[in-house]
Amino acid sequence: MMEGLKPGRALDIGMGQGRNALWLAERGWDVTGIDVSDEGVAQAREEPKRRGLRLRAERVGYGEFAYGEGQWDLIVLCYFLPRELPARLLRALKLGGLVVVEGFHSDTAFVRLAPGGFADNELPRIFNGYRTLHYEDVEAPAEWGGALGGGNRIVRLFAQRPAPPPGACVFQGRTVARGQTTCWGVTTLRCEAAGWVRAGACENSGKND
């Protein structure tokens, strides 16, 4: 999901040993990772030093971490998502900020030890208020714990904190401020908060102003 995007400030919640946080740091993201595991945080601190990367790794629970408001361009939640978090994270993201989620579908519990999975279409529902950019429900091989079962049913969500509507409209490559008009053939168009609306006939029919 992140390939090709401009790096910014990223937060990895429940980062474990920092696999995803390190991937982002390698690509220029300013990354903070949090976890309650002493060993995981220790490894997430040592590995960046070995690779010459910068990564802030904090041993803190998700409930105690100071997320702030409008602080993050990206928040990552891989196989860790308390269901009360999305509402809190919406405020923590910058306008237009992104969230990437991956986790087990609840059906995976029938083939391996994977409690707490998500039901059909549950992820988009609990991220109410976000703009869903991509959602998928797929069968995938086990990345770890293979002895506990063969495959997994995985759900993934890529979503965004909606940005406010633009303060202007565009007509033939030119910006028109809200409340202003332009001619489109014989029709006057006016830029309003919801976008272009018809506003009667043009005085000079057939000409654009």
C-alpha positions as CSV (number, residue, x, y, z in Angstrom):
1,M,0.0,0.0,0.0
2,M,2.9,2.4,0.7
3,E,4.9,1.8,-2.4
4,G,5.4,5.1,-4.2
5,L,3.8,7.3,-1.6
6,K,5.7,10.4,-0.2
7,P,7.1,9.5,3.3
8,G,5.9,11.3,6.4
9,R,5.3,10.5,10.0
10,A,4.3,7.0,10.7
11,L,3.1,5.1,13.8
12,D,3.2,1.3,14.1
13,I,1.0,0.2,17.0
14,G,1.8,-3.3,18.4
15,M,5.0,-3.4,16.3
16,G,6.4,-6.5,17.8
17,Q,10.1,-6.8,16.6
18,G,9.5,-3.9,14.2
19,R,9.3,-5.6,10.8
20,N,6.8,-3.2,9.3
21,A,8.4,-0.2,11.1
22,L,11.8,-1.1,9.7
23,W,10.4,-1.4,6.2
24,L,8.9,2.1,6.4
25,A,12.2,3.5,7.9
26,E,14.1,2.1,4.9
27,R,11.9,4.1,2.6
28,G,12.4,7.4,4.4
29,W,9.4,7.4,6.8
30,D,9.9,9.1,10.2
31,V,8.7,6.1,12.2
32,T,7.6,5.5,15.8
33,G,6.7,2.0,17.0
34,I,5.0,1.0,20.2
35,D,4.7,-2.3,22.0
36,V,4.4,-3.7,25.5
37,S,7.0,-6.5,24.9
38,D,10.4,-5.9,26.4
39,E,12.1,-8.3,24.0
40,G,10.3,-6.9,20.9
41,V,11.1,-3.3,21.7
42,A,14.7,-4.3,22.5
43,Q,15.0,-5.9,19.0
44,A,13.3,-3.0,17.4
45,R,15.9,-0.7,18.9
46,E,18.9,-2.7,18.0
47,E,18.1,-3.7,14.4
48,P,17.9,0.0,13.1
49,K,21.3,0.7,14.6
50,R,22.7,-2.3,12.7
51,R,21.1,-1.1,9.4
52,G,21.9,2.6,9.9
53,L,18.2,3.5,10.2
54,R,16.3,5.8,12.5
55,L,13.3,4.3,14.4
56,R,11.8,5.4,17.7
57,A,10.7,2.3,19.6
58,E,8.7,2.8,22.8
59,R,7.7,0.3,25.4
60,V,4.2,1.5,26.1
61,G,0.6,0.2,25.9
62,Y,-1.7,1.4,23.3
63,G,-4.0,2.8,26.0
64,E,-1.3,5.0,27.5
65,F,0.4,6.3,24.4
66,A,-0.1,10.0,23.6
67,Y,-1.4,9.9,20.0
68,G,-2.0,13.7,19.8
69,E,-4.3,15.3,17.2
70,G,-3.4,15.7,13.6
71,Q,0.0,14.2,14.2
72,W,0.4,11.2,11.8
73,D,0.5,10.7,8.0
74,L,0.2,6.9,8.5
75,I,-0.8,4.5,11.2
76,V,-0.1,0.8,10.9
77,L,-2.1,-1.9,12.7
78,C,-0.9,-5.5,11.8
79,Y,-2.5,-8.3,13.8
80,F,-3.3,-5.9,16.6
81,L,-6.5,-3.8,16.7
82,P,-8.5,-3.2,19.8
83,R,-12.0,-2.3,18.5
84,E,-12.2,1.0,20.4
85,L,-9.1,2.4,18.7
86,P,-10.3,3.6,15.3
87,A,-12.3,6.5,16.7
88,R,-9.3,7.7,18.7
89,L,-7.0,7.3,15.8
90,L,-9.2,9.3,13.4
91,R,-8.3,12.4,15.5
92,A,-4.6,11.4,15.6
93,L,-4.3,11.3,11.9
94,K,-3.6,14.4,9.8
95,L,-6.3,15.3,7.3
96,G,-5.8,12.9,4.5
97,G,-3.7,10.7,6.7
98,L,-3.8,6.9,6.0
99,V,-4.3,3.8,8.1
100,V,-3.2,0.2,7.0
101,V,-4.8,-2.7,8.8
102,E,-4.1,-6.5,8.4
103,G,-5.6,-9.2,10.7
104,F,-7.2,-12.6,10.8
105,H,-10.7,-13.2,9.8
106,S,-12.6,-14.9,12.6
107,D,-12.9,-18.1,10.5
108,T,-9.1,-18.6,10.8
109,A,-9.7,-19.8,14.4
110,F,-11.1,-23.0,13.0
111,V,-7.7,-24.0,11.4
112,R,-5.2,-22.5,13.8
113,L,-5.0,-20.7,17.2
114,A,-6.1,-17.2,16.1
115,P,-8.7,-15.8,18.5
116,G,-10.2,-12.3,18.1
117,G,-10.5,-12.2,14.4
118,F,-12.9,-10.0,12.4
119,A,-16.2,-11.1,10.9
120,D,-17.3,-10.5,7.3
121,N,-17.0,-6.8,6.5
122,E,-16.4,-5.8,10.1
123,L,-13.2,-3.8,9.5
124,P,-14.9,-1.1,7.3
125,R,-17.7,-0.9,9.9
126,I,-15.5,-0.2,12.8
127,F,-13.6,2.3,10.8
128,N,-16.7,4.3,10.4
129,G,-15.9,8.0,9.6
130,Y,-12.9,7.0,7.5
131,R,-12.8,6.9,3.7
132,T,-12.2,3.2,2.6
133,L,-9.7,3.1,-0.2
134,H,-9.3,-0.7,-0.3
135,Y,-10.7,-3.7,1.5
136,E,-10.0,-7.3,0.9
137,D,-10.8,-10.7,2.4
138,V,-8.4,-13.3,1.1
139,E,-6.9,-16.7,1.7
140,A,-3.2,-16.5,2.4
141,P,-0.4,-18.8,3.6
142,A,0.7,-18.6,7.2
143,E,3.7,-16.3,7.8
144,W,4.3,-17.8,11.2
145,G,2.9,-20.5,13.4
146,G,2.6,-22.9,10.5
147,A,2.6,-25.9,12.8
148,L,-0.8,-24.7,14.2
149,G,-2.5,-24.9,10.8
150,G,-2.1,-24.5,7.1
151,G,-3.6,-21.3,5.8
152,N,-5.2,-18.2,7.0
153,R,-8.2,-16.1,6.0
154,I,-6.8,-12.6,6.1
155,V,-8.7,-9.2,6.1
156,R,-6.9,-6.0,5.0
157,L,-8.1,-2.4,5.1
158,F,-6.5,0.7,3.6
159,A,-8.4,3.8,4.7
160,Q,-8.0,7.6,5.0
161,R,-9.1,10.4,7.3
162,P,-11.2,12.5,4.9
163,A,-9.9,15.9,4.0
164,P,-12.3,18.8,3.8
165,P,-13.7,19.6,0.4
166,P,-11.4,21.9,-1.7
167,G,-12.1,25.6,-1.4
168,A,-12.4,26.0,-5.1
169,C,-13.6,24.3,-8.3
170,V,-11.7,23.6,-11.5
171,F,-12.9,24.4,-15.0
172,Q,-10.7,23.6,-18.0
173,G,-7.6,23.6,-16.0
174,R,-8.3,27.0,-14.2
175,T,-9.3,27.5,-10.6
176,V,-12.6,29.1,-9.8
177,A,-13.3,30.2,-6.2
178,R,-16.4,29.3,-4.4
179,G,-19.3,31.7,-5.2
180,Q,-17.8,32.5,-8.6
181,T,-19.2,31.6,-12.0
182,T,-18.1,30.6,-15.4
183,C,-19.9,29.8,-18.7
184,W,-20.1,26.3,-20.1
185,G,-21.6,26.7,-23.5
186,V,-24.9,28.5,-22.9
187,T,-25.0,27.5,-19.2
188,T,-23.7,29.4,-16.3
189,L,-22.0,27.2,-13.7
190,R,-21.4,28.4,-10.1
191,C,-18.8,26.9,-7.7
192,E,-20.5,26.0,-4.4
193,A,-19.5,24.0,-1.3
194,A,-20.8,20.8,-2.9
195,G,-19.2,21.5,-6.3
196,W,-20.4,22.9,-9.6
197,V,-24.2,23.7,-9.9
198,R,-26.2,25.2,-12.8
199,A,-26.9,28.9,-12.3
200,G,-28.9,29.8,-15.4
201,A,-28.0,30.9,-18.9
202,C,-24.9,32.8,-19.9
203,E,-25.3,36.3,-21.0
204,N,-22.9,35.7,-23.9
205,S,-24.2,32.3,-25.0
206,G,-21.6,30.1,-26.6
207,K,-18.6,31.9,-25.0
208,N,-16.6,30.9,-21.9
209,D,-15.5,33.7,-19.6
